[in-house]
């Protein structure tokens, strides 16, 4: 997880864990212009937390909030 200003950004693996998807499925959704909004920085892809939450609520998905708790503890250390 990475912070850009106040936005919390997830890489593809973290976003997949958060939504319960395989990273390759998120890649497939990107190629079909579907799925949560993302940001590209060079070759790397990041998903803002608010876009993951919006996608989850729109599609009736339950997210794994424990990822946020673990990341907050890790950043505090």
Protein Blocks (a to p, Z undefined) as FASTA:
>chain_A
ZZehjaccddfklmmmmnopafklmmmmmmnogajddddehjbccddfklmmmmmmmnop
acdfklmmmmmmmmmZZ
